[in-house]
Amino acid sequence: MAETDNTTESKAILLNEDNRYTRYLPFHLVEAEMWDELCDLLIESNFLEEKLKIIEGNNEKITSLPAIFEIFSDFEKAILALPDDYVKREQVSKMFNLLKVKQTAIIPPDLGSVGDLYIPVSMPKAVIFHVQDVFSNLQGRKYMVNILDKFLKEHKTKLVFVEGGSGNVSLTDLREKASPEKRIEVAEKYLENLKISPEEYLDIISDYPLVLWGVEDKELYDKHHQSFLETNYFKERLEPVLLTLHQTINKSKERLQNSTVAQIETKILANQKKELGLADFSNFLLQTAKQNGIDTEKCPNLINFVNLVDLEKSIDWEKANHERITFIKDIAKRMQNNTDIQELIDKTNYFKMGKISSLEYYTIIENFASGLGTDIDTYPSFSYYTTYLKNRDLLNTAQLLHEIDYLIELLRVTLVPNLKYRDLVIMEIKLQFIEKAFSHNLTPVDYKRFCSLHFQGIAATWFNLLKENLPGCSLEIEYNIMTELEEKIPNIKQEYDIAQLREDAMIQNIISKLADTGEKTAILITGGYHTQRIAEGLKKCDIGLLVVRPKISQLSDHKLYISILKEQQSSKKIQLDPDG
């Protein structure tokens, strides 16, 4: 479509944020020749998101672009009015779906928070609301009830995927056993005693047409469940021995360390107690390494993180945003090639949907600007901002934590030229990884490191350390437990491997059930331990994902959680009769 003077004028009106007449434009009734300009606005602008913020905050301030759509229904009417063969219809629909999910992502802070949001560029096969279960935390479970209720109301979702079961595990049949009042009364008691889950609670008390669907491979679940309980039983016997080892190692290190290492240990302790922030702690580690001529080449994420913190402090955010708007308008005015314009719109759309990173997007923007003779350095605040975003995208937080541990080890070992001290550091590292492993707290990066450590002969090494530092004490119990520990390390590795197989099975079962039912939205409830791998697997299958963490206002009872796991699912018996 050739751009006439009239369409140029209409485009100028639409893009002018000070023009109030745009609020009266009926997008769903507009003439066809204006669709290109209007749809570019839909795709490129974040005006609807801004409008949502205004509505949510009851803010009276309304700018012209947010005012174009007073409510979501106007947006839907606009999409319905688009010609079926209109080339940008699919792009507009994708943006609308993304914004609807983002609206869902507004979780009241008194209920929880959003952990991850992902919408594929291609139309998602389905959108899953993944709620992390808090198991033995009663208050958190009550927040979960409200979060699930929100999703069920807003999206008419029927399908709820759960771990710990296979196939249909719904309790809907119980509704006919008693009156609504009696159902609520009994279900409240079972929820309070952690005998039923939040989704089971809603299945009993509500009239939602729910299907609770277990996504486990039963054989893998049973194997992992049994292994978990055995590990936990041994962990309870192991903990006193590990505490004694920690105390012995620390006392032995204190006798051997110099002032520099003593300062490092003090900073480590302050960081663990949250008295020293991660940024200051990271900067301290890098500065100490530099002062002592220690190479930090293997710590790129740590270096990037410290630089990002410094850069963040130097950015004038308000000025950067103003320069960003001016910069984009500048290159938009200079663009003459329709192909370039369309590519910029597409990349902007991909960036908003999270398909391309800040690094990719702003590199493309800068290349466009360079080709048009616009120098980003003439917008210094915006230039700092893009540098910050691009470097932030390069930051791998999992690797950052690994690099911090690596540099701590390197400083400890390098700054104390004493073989005995180095042996103590290595013992302590292995001890920490064993504690994490038996507490089921290893991250994927931690697990790789755990598998790389050599534990053969560790029982004898630790026993000799205790015997040397605790003369006259009977250490037979400790020796037996440490010997048993060494024998169980291959078992704990196997347990983590089974957990991964479980997650793979859950992903496959979710995809299969969605395909069988044709459902476009579903809820998934698993423990946070499984979230990362399941999320990655679902994203690869073009599933949209919103991960929600319920608020936790009190400490979870781990012993209560273990007692719940020990109860067999078949023993769960809910009595709803008036005399039950």
C-alpha positions as CSV (number, residue, x, y, z in Angstrom):
1,M,0.0,0.0,0.0
2,A,1.5,3.3,-1.1
3,E,1.6,5.8,1.6
4,T,-0.4,8.9,0.8
5,D,-0.4,12.3,2.4
6,N,-3.6,11.4,4.3
7,T,-2.1,8.1,5.7
8,T,1.0,10.0,6.6
9,E,-1.1,12.5,8.5
10,S,-3.1,9.8,10.2
11,K,0.1,8.0,11.2
12,A,1.4,11.3,12.7
13,I,-1.8,11.7,14.7
14,L,-1.6,8.1,16.0
15,L,2.0,8.4,17.0
16,N,1.6,11.8,18.8
17,E,1.2,10.9,22.5
18,D,0.0,14.5,23.2
19,N,-2.9,14.2,20.8
20,R,-6.1,13.5,22.8
21,Y,-8.3,12.9,19.7
22,T,-7.0,9.4,19.3
23,R,-8.9,8.2,22.3
24,Y,-12.1,8.5,20.2
25,L,-10.9,6.3,17.3
26,P,-13.1,3.3,17.0
27,F,-10.5,0.7,16.1
28,H,-13.1,-2.0,15.4
29,L,-14.9,0.2,12.9
30,V,-11.9,2.0,11.2
31,E,-11.5,2.0,7.4
32,A,-9.4,-0.7,5.9
33,E,-6.7,1.6,4.5
34,M,-5.7,2.5,8.0
35,W,-5.1,-1.1,9.3
36,D,-1.4,-1.0,8.6
37,E,-0.7,2.0,10.8
38,L,-3.1,0.8,13.5
39,C,-1.7,-2.8,13.5
40,D,1.9,-1.4,13.7
41,L,0.8,0.4,16.8
42,L,-0.7,-2.8,18.3
43,I,2.5,-4.7,17.6
44,E,5.1,-2.1,18.4
45,S,3.7,-0.2,21.4
46,N,3.2,-1.2,25.0
47,F,0.2,1.1,25.3
48,L,-2.2,-1.6,26.4
49,E,0.2,-2.8,29.1
50,E,0.4,0.8,30.3
51,K,-3.4,1.0,30.3
52,L,-3.6,-2.1,32.4
53,K,-1.2,-0.5,34.9
54,I,-3.4,2.6,35.1
55,I,-6.6,0.4,35.6
56,E,-4.9,-1.7,38.2
57,G,-3.6,1.3,40.1
58,N,-6.9,3.3,39.8
59,N,-4.7,6.1,38.4
60,E,-6.7,8.9,36.8
61,K,-3.9,9.8,34.4
62,I,-4.6,8.5,30.9
63,T,-2.3,9.1,27.9
64,S,-3.7,9.0,24.4
65,L,-2.3,5.7,23.3
66,P,-3.6,3.8,26.3
67,A,-6.9,5.5,25.9
68,I,-7.4,3.9,22.4
69,F,-8.6,0.7,24.1
70,E,-10.6,1.3,27.2
71,I,-11.1,-2.4,27.9
72,F,-9.9,-5.7,26.5
73,S,-13.2,-6.2,24.7
74,D,-12.3,-3.3,22.3
75,F,-9.1,-5.1,21.5
76,E,-11.0,-8.3,20.7
77,K,-13.4,-6.4,18.5
78,A,-10.5,-4.9,16.6
79,I,-9.0,-8.3,15.9
80,L,-12.4,-9.7,14.8
81,A,-12.9,-6.8,12.4
82,L,-9.6,-7.5,10.7
83,P,-10.0,-9.1,7.2
84,D,-9.3,-12.9,7.3
85,D,-6.5,-12.6,4.8
86,Y,-4.9,-9.6,6.4
87,V,-1.2,-10.3,6.6
88,K,-0.6,-8.9,10.1
89,R,-3.7,-10.5,11.7
90,E,-1.7,-13.3,13.2
91,Q,0.9,-10.9,14.7
92,V,-1.8,-8.8,16.3
93,S,-3.5,-12.0,17.7
94,K,-0.2,-13.1,19.2
95,M,0.4,-9.8,20.8
96,F,-3.1,-9.8,22.3
97,N,-2.6,-13.3,23.7
98,L,0.7,-12.3,25.2
99,L,-0.9,-9.3,26.9
100,K,-3.8,-11.4,28.3
101,V,-1.2,-13.7,29.8
102,K,0.7,-10.7,31.2
103,Q,-2.5,-9.5,32.8
104,T,-2.9,-12.9,34.4
105,A,0.7,-12.5,35.6
106,I,-0.4,-9.6,37.8
107,I,-0.5,-11.8,41.0
108,P,-1.3,-9.7,44.1
109,P,1.9,-9.6,46.2
110,D,-0.1,-10.8,49.3
111,L,-0.6,-14.1,47.4
112,G,2.6,-14.7,45.6
113,S,4.9,-13.7,42.7
114,V,5.6,-14.5,39.1
115,G,8.8,-16.5,38.6
116,D,8.9,-16.9,34.8
117,L,6.8,-15.9,31.8
118,Y,7.3,-17.4,28.4
119,I,5.2,-17.0,25.2
120,P,6.6,-18.6,22.0
121,V,6.7,-16.4,18.8
122,S,4.6,-18.9,16.9
123,M,1.1,-19.3,18.3
124,P,1.5,-21.4,21.4
125,K,-0.1,-24.9,21.4
126,A,-1.3,-24.2,24.9
127,V,-0.6,-21.9,27.9
128,I,0.3,-23.6,31.2
129,F,0.0,-21.8,34.6
130,H,2.7,-23.6,36.6
131,V,2.1,-23.1,40.3
132,Q,4.9,-24.3,42.7
133,D,3.5,-26.4,45.5
134,V,4.6,-25.4,49.0
135,F,3.7,-28.8,50.5
136,S,4.0,-28.6,54.3
137,N,3.5,-24.8,54.5
138,L,-0.1,-24.3,55.6
139,Q,-0.2,-20.5,55.0
140,G,1.4,-21.0,51.6
141,R,-1.2,-23.6,50.7
142,K,-4.0,-21.2,51.5
143,Y,-2.5,-18.6,49.2
144,M,-2.3,-21.4,46.6
145,V,-6.1,-21.9,46.9
146,N,-6.7,-18.2,46.0
147,I,-4.1,-18.3,43.1
148,L,-5.7,-21.4,41.6
149,D,-9.2,-19.9,42.1
150,K,-8.0,-16.8,40.1
151,F,-6.8,-18.9,37.2
152,L,-9.9,-21.1,37.1
153,K,-12.2,-18.1,37.1
154,E,-10.4,-16.0,34.6
155,H,-9.5,-18.7,32.0
156,K,-12.3,-21.3,32.5
157,T,-9.5,-23.9,32.9
158,K,-10.6,-27.5,33.4
159,L,-7.4,-29.5,33.3
160,V,-5.1,-29.5,36.4
161,F,-1.9,-31.5,36.1
162,V,-0.4,-32.8,39.4
163,E,2.6,-34.8,40.4
164,G,2.5,-37.9,42.6
165,G,-0.3,-39.7,40.7
166,S,-1.1,-41.2,37.3
167,G,-4.3,-40.6,35.3
168,N,-7.5,-39.2,36.6
169,V,-7.1,-38.5,40.4
170,S,-10.1,-36.1,40.7
171,L,-12.3,-36.0,43.8
172,T,-15.3,-34.5,42.0
173,D,-17.5,-37.5,42.9
174,L,-17.4,-36.4,46.5
175,R,-19.5,-33.4,45.8
176,E,-22.7,-35.4,45.7
177,K,-22.0,-36.9,49.1
178,A,-22.9,-33.8,51.1
179,S,-24.2,-30.3,51.0
180,P,-21.9,-27.4,49.9
181,E,-21.7,-26.2,53.6
182,K,-20.6,-29.7,54.8
183,R,-18.1,-30.0,52.0
184,I,-16.5,-26.8,53.0
185,E,-16.4,-27.7,56.6
186,V,-14.8,-31.1,56.1
187,A,-12.4,-29.9,53.3
188,E,-11.2,-27.1,55.6
189,K,-10.2,-29.6,58.2
190,Y,-8.4,-31.8,55.8
191,L,-6.6,-28.8,54.3
192,E,-5.5,-27.6,57.8
193,N,-4.2,-31.1,58.5
194,L,-2.4,-31.2,55.2
195,K,-4.4,-34.3,54.2
196,I,-5.5,-32.8,50.9
197,S,-3.8,-30.4,48.5
198,P,-5.2,-27.0,47.5
199,E,-6.4,-28.3,44.1
200,E,-8.1,-31.2,45.8
201,Y,-9.7,-28.7,48.2
202,L,-11.1,-26.7,45.3
203,D,-12.2,-29.9,43.6
204,I,-14.3,-30.8,46.6
205,I,-15.9,-27.5,47.6
206,S,-16.3,-25.7,44.2
207,D,-18.6,-26.3,41.2
208,Y,-15.7,-25.9,38.7
209,P,-15.7,-28.7,36.1
210,L,-12.2,-29.9,37.1
211,V,-10.1,-32.9,36.0
212,L,-7.1,-33.5,38.2
213,W,-4.7,-35.5,36.1
214,G,-1.6,-37.2,37.5
215,V,1.3,-36.9,35.1
216,E,3.7,-39.4,36.7
217,D,5.2,-42.6,35.4
218,K,4.1,-44.8,38.3
219,E,7.2,-47.0,38.3
220,L,9.6,-44.1,38.2
221,Y,7.6,-42.3,40.9
222,D,7.6,-45.3,43.2
223,K,11.3,-45.8,42.8
224,H,12.1,-42.2,43.4
225,H,9.7,-41.9,46.3
226,Q,11.3,-44.9,48.1
227,S,14.8,-43.7,47.4
228,F,13.9,-40.2,48.8
229,L,12.6,-41.6,52.0
230,E,15.6,-43.9,52.5
231,T,17.9,-40.9,51.9
232,N,16.0,-38.7,54.4
233,Y,16.1,-41.5,57.0
234,F,19.9,-41.7,56.7
235,K,20.3,-37.9,56.6
236,E,18.7,-37.7,60.1
237,R,21.5,-40.0,61.4
238,L,24.1,-38.2,59.4
239,E,23.5,-34.6,60.5
240,P,25.1,-34.8,63.9
241,V,28.3,-36.3,62.4
242,L,28.4,-33.6,59.7
243,L,28.0,-30.9,62.4
244,T,31.0,-32.4,64.3
245,L,33.0,-32.4,61.1
246,H,32.2,-28.8,60.3
247,Q,33.2,-27.7,63.8
248,T,36.5,-29.7,63.6
249,I,37.4,-28.4,60.2
250,N,36.7,-24.8,61.2
251,K,38.9,-25.0,64.3
252,S,41.7,-26.6,62.4
253,K,41.5,-24.0,59.7
254,E,41.6,-21.1,62.3
255,R,44.9,-22.5,63.6
256,L,46.5,-22.5,60.1
257,Q,45.1,-19.4,58.3
258,N,46.8,-16.0,57.9
259,S,45.2,-12.6,58.3
260,T,44.1,-12.4,54.6
261,V,42.3,-15.7,54.6
262,A,40.8,-14.8,58.0
263,Q,39.3,-11.7,56.4
264,I,37.9,-13.8,53.5
265,E,36.3,-16.2,56.0
266,T,34.8,-13.3,57.8
267,K,33.3,-11.9,54.6
268,I,32.0,-15.4,53.6
269,L,30.2,-15.7,57.0
270,A,28.8,-12.1,56.6
271,N,27.4,-13.0,53.2
272,Q,25.9,-16.2,54.4
273,K,24.1,-14.3,57.2
274,K,22.9,-11.7,54.6
275,E,24.9,-9.0,56.4
276,L,27.0,-8.5,53.2
277,G,25.2,-8.2,49.9
278,L,26.1,-10.3,46.9
279,A,27.4,-7.3,44.9
280,D,29.7,-6.1,47.7
281,F,30.9,-9.7,48.4
282,S,31.6,-10.3,44.7
283,N,33.5,-7.1,44.4
284,F,35.5,-8.0,47.5
285,L,36.5,-11.4,46.1
286,L,37.6,-9.8,42.8
287,Q,39.6,-7.1,44.5
288,T,41.3,-9.6,46.8
289,A,42.2,-11.7,43.8
290,K,43.6,-8.7,41.9
291,Q,45.7,-7.5,44.9
292,N,47.3,-11.0,45.2
293,G,47.9,-11.5,41.5
294,I,45.4,-14.3,41.2
295,D,44.0,-14.9,37.7
296,T,40.2,-14.5,37.4
297,E,39.9,-15.4,33.7
298,K,37.6,-18.3,34.6
299,C,35.1,-16.0,36.3
300,P,33.6,-14.0,33.3
301,N,30.1,-13.9,34.9
302,L,31.5,-12.7,38.2
303,I,33.4,-9.9,36.4
304,N,30.3,-9.0,34.3
305,F,28.0,-9.0,37.4
306,V,30.3,-6.5,39.3
307,N,30.5,-4.3,36.2
308,L,26.8,-4.4,35.8
309,V,26.3,-3.2,39.3
310,D,28.6,-0.2,38.7
311,L,26.9,0.5,35.4
312,E,23.5,0.4,36.9
313,K,24.5,3.1,39.4
314,S,25.7,5.4,36.6
315,I,22.6,5.3,34.5
316,D,20.1,8.2,34.6
317,W,17.0,6.0,34.0
318,E,14.6,8.8,33.2
319,K,17.0,10.4,30.8
320,A,17.7,7.0,29.2
321,N,14.0,6.4,28.5
322,H,13.6,9.9,27.0
323,E,16.6,9.4,24.8
324,R,15.3,5.9,23.8
325,I,12.0,7.4,22.5
326,T,13.9,10.1,20.6
327,F,16.4,7.6,19.2
328,I,13.6,5.2,17.9
329,K,11.7,8.1,16.4
330,D,14.9,9.3,14.7
331,I,15.6,6.0,12.9
332,A,11.9,5.5,12.2
333,K,11.8,8.9,10.3
334,R,14.9,8.0,8.3
335,M,13.6,4.6,7.2
336,Q,12.4,4.4,3.6
337,N,12.7,0.7,2.8
338,N,9.4,-1.2,3.6
339,T,11.4,-4.4,4.0
340,D,13.5,-2.8,6.8
341,I,10.4,-1.3,8.4
342,Q,8.7,-4.7,8.5
343,E,11.9,-6.4,9.8
344,L,12.1,-3.8,12.6
345,I,8.4,-4.4,13.5
346,D,9.0,-8.2,13.5
347,K,12.1,-8.0,15.7
348,T,10.3,-5.7,18.1
349,N,7.4,-8.1,18.3
350,Y,9.9,-11.0,18.9
351,F,11.6,-9.0,21.6
352,K,8.4,-8.2,23.4
353,M,7.5,-11.9,23.4
354,G,10.8,-12.9,24.8
355,K,11.9,-14.9,21.7
356,I,15.0,-12.8,21.2
357,S,17.2,-11.3,23.9
358,S,18.0,-7.7,24.7
359,L,21.5,-8.4,23.3
360,E,20.1,-9.5,19.9
361,Y,17.4,-6.8,19.8
362,Y,19.6,-3.8,20.6
363,T,22.4,-5.1,18.3
364,I,19.8,-5.1,15.5
365,I,18.6,-1.6,16.4
366,E,22.2,-0.3,16.5
367,N,22.9,-1.8,13.1
368,F,19.8,-0.2,11.7
369,A,20.8,3.2,13.2
370,S,24.4,2.8,11.8
371,G,23.1,2.2,8.3
372,L,20.9,5.2,8.5
373,G,23.7,7.5,9.8
374,T,22.4,7.7,13.4
375,D,25.1,7.4,16.0
376,I,23.9,5.9,19.3
377,D,26.7,7.5,21.2
378,T,25.0,10.9,20.6
379,Y,22.4,9.5,23.1
380,P,24.8,8.7,26.0
381,S,22.3,7.7,28.6
382,F,20.5,5.4,26.1
383,S,23.8,4.0,25.0
384,Y,24.7,3.1,28.7
385,Y,21.3,1.6,29.0
386,T,21.7,-0.7,25.9
387,T,25.1,-1.7,27.1
388,Y,23.6,-2.6,30.5
389,L,20.8,-4.7,28.9
390,K,23.1,-6.5,26.6
391,N,25.6,-7.4,29.3
392,R,22.8,-8.4,31.6
393,D,21.6,-10.9,28.9
394,L,25.1,-12.4,28.9
395,L,25.0,-13.0,32.7
396,N,24.4,-16.7,33.6
397,T,23.3,-16.6,37.2
398,A,23.8,-20.3,37.8
399,Q,27.4,-20.0,36.5
400,L,27.9,-16.8,38.6
401,L,27.3,-18.7,41.8
402,H,29.6,-21.5,40.7
403,E,32.3,-19.0,39.9
404,I,32.0,-17.4,43.3
405,D,32.5,-20.8,44.9
406,Y,35.4,-21.4,42.5
407,L,37.1,-18.1,43.4
408,I,36.6,-18.7,47.1
409,E,38.4,-22.1,46.8
410,L,41.2,-20.6,44.8
411,L,41.8,-17.7,47.3
412,R,41.8,-20.1,50.2
413,V,44.2,-22.6,48.6
414,T,46.5,-20.0,47.0
415,L,46.8,-17.6,49.9
416,V,47.8,-20.2,52.5
417,P,50.9,-22.0,51.4
418,N,50.2,-25.0,53.6
419,L,49.2,-28.4,52.3
420,K,47.3,-29.3,55.4
421,Y,45.1,-26.2,55.1
422,R,44.4,-27.0,51.5
423,D,43.4,-30.5,52.4
424,L,40.9,-29.0,55.0
425,V,39.4,-26.7,52.3
426,I,38.9,-29.7,49.9
427,M,37.3,-31.7,52.8
428,E,35.0,-28.7,53.5
429,I,33.9,-28.5,49.8
430,K,33.0,-32.1,49.7
431,L,31.2,-31.8,53.0
432,Q,29.1,-28.9,51.7
433,F,28.2,-30.8,48.5
434,I,27.2,-33.9,50.5
435,E,24.9,-31.8,52.7
436,K,23.3,-30.3,49.6
437,A,22.9,-33.7,48.0
438,F,21.3,-35.4,51.0
439,S,19.0,-32.3,51.5
440,H,18.0,-32.5,47.8
441,N,19.2,-29.0,47.2
442,L,21.6,-29.5,44.3
443,T,21.1,-27.3,41.3
444,P,21.9,-28.7,37.9
445,V,25.3,-26.9,38.0
446,D,25.9,-28.2,41.5
447,Y,25.0,-31.8,40.4
448,K,27.6,-31.7,37.7
449,R,30.2,-30.5,40.2
450,F,29.1,-33.2,42.7
451,C,29.6,-35.9,40.2
452,S,33.1,-34.6,39.4
453,L,34.3,-34.8,43.0
454,H,36.1,-37.9,44.2
455,F,34.7,-39.4,47.4
456,Q,36.6,-42.7,47.5
457,G,38.3,-43.1,50.9
458,I,36.5,-40.1,52.4
459,A,35.4,-42.1,55.4
460,A,38.9,-42.9,56.5
461,T,40.1,-39.3,55.8
462,W,37.4,-37.7,57.9
463,F,37.8,-40.3,60.7
464,N,41.5,-39.6,61.0
465,L,40.7,-35.9,61.2
466,L,38.3,-36.4,64.0
467,K,40.6,-38.8,65.8
468,E,43.5,-36.3,65.6
469,N,41.3,-33.4,67.0
470,L,39.2,-35.3,69.5
471,P,41.6,-37.5,71.4
472,G,40.1,-39.9,73.9
473,C,36.6,-39.8,72.4
474,S,34.9,-43.0,71.2
475,L,34.3,-42.5,67.5
476,E,32.9,-45.9,66.6
477,I,29.4,-44.6,65.7
478,E,30.8,-41.7,63.6
479,Y,33.1,-44.1,61.7
480,N,30.3,-46.5,60.9
481,I,28.1,-43.7,59.7
482,M,30.9,-42.2,57.6
483,T,31.6,-45.6,56.1
484,E,27.9,-46.0,55.3
485,L,27.9,-42.5,53.8
486,E,30.7,-43.4,51.4
487,E,28.7,-46.5,50.3
488,K,25.5,-44.4,49.7
489,I,27.0,-41.7,47.5
490,P,26.4,-43.7,44.3
491,N,22.8,-44.2,45.4
492,I,22.3,-40.5,45.8
493,K,23.6,-39.9,42.3
494,Q,21.2,-42.5,41.0
495,E,18.3,-40.8,42.9
496,Y,19.0,-37.5,41.1
497,D,19.1,-39.4,37.7
498,I,15.7,-41.0,38.5
499,A,14.3,-37.5,39.3
500,Q,15.3,-36.3,35.8
501,L,13.7,-39.4,34.2
502,R,10.5,-38.6,36.2
503,E,10.5,-35.0,34.9
504,D,11.0,-36.2,31.3
505,A,8.0,-38.5,31.8
506,M,5.9,-35.7,33.3
507,I,6.7,-33.4,30.3
508,Q,5.7,-36.2,27.8
509,N,2.5,-37.0,29.7
510,I,1.5,-33.3,29.8
511,I,2.0,-32.9,26.0
512,S,0.1,-36.1,25.3
513,K,-2.9,-35.1,27.4
514,L,-3.0,-31.6,25.9
515,A,-3.0,-33.2,22.4
516,D,-5.8,-35.7,23.4
517,T,-8.1,-33.1,25.0
518,G,-7.4,-30.1,22.8
519,E,-7.3,-27.9,25.9
520,K,-5.5,-24.6,25.3
521,T,-5.0,-23.7,28.9
522,A,-4.1,-25.9,31.9
523,I,-2.7,-25.6,35.4
524,L,0.4,-27.6,36.5
525,I,1.3,-28.1,40.1
526,T,4.7,-29.5,41.2
527,G,7.3,-28.8,43.8
528,G,9.8,-26.1,43.0
529,Y,12.6,-28.7,42.7
530,H,11.1,-29.8,39.4
531,T,10.3,-26.4,37.9
532,Q,13.4,-25.6,35.9
533,R,13.7,-28.8,33.9
534,I,10.0,-29.1,33.3
535,A,9.8,-25.4,32.2
536,E,12.7,-25.9,29.8
537,G,11.0,-29.0,28.3
538,L,7.6,-27.3,27.9
539,K,9.2,-24.3,26.2
540,K,10.9,-26.6,23.6
541,C,7.4,-27.9,22.8
542,D,6.0,-24.4,22.0
543,I,4.0,-24.3,25.2
544,G,3.4,-20.8,26.8
545,L,4.3,-20.8,30.5
546,L,3.6,-18.7,33.5
547,V,5.4,-19.9,36.7
548,V,3.9,-18.6,40.0
549,R,5.4,-18.9,43.5
550,P,2.9,-18.7,46.3
551,K,3.8,-16.3,49.2
552,I,5.4,-18.0,52.2
553,S,5.0,-16.1,55.4
554,Q,6.2,-18.8,57.8
555,L,8.8,-21.5,57.8
556,S,7.9,-24.9,56.3
557,D,7.8,-28.0,58.6
558,H,10.2,-30.4,56.9
559,K,9.4,-33.2,59.3
560,L,5.7,-32.8,58.6
561,Y,6.5,-32.9,54.9
562,I,8.3,-36.3,55.3
563,S,5.5,-37.7,57.3
564,I,3.0,-36.8,54.5
565,L,5.3,-38.5,52.0
566,K,5.3,-41.7,54.2
567,E,1.5,-41.9,54.0
568,Q,0.3,-44.0,51.1
569,Q,-2.1,-42.3,48.6
570,S,-4.4,-45.3,49.0
571,S,-4.9,-44.5,52.7
572,K,-6.4,-41.1,52.0
573,K,-10.1,-41.5,53.0
574,I,-12.3,-38.5,53.0
575,Q,-15.6,-38.8,54.8
576,L,-18.2,-36.2,53.9
577,D,-21.4,-37.8,55.3
578,P,-23.0,-35.7,58.0
579,D,-22.1,-38.2,60.7
580,G,-18.6,-38.9,59.4
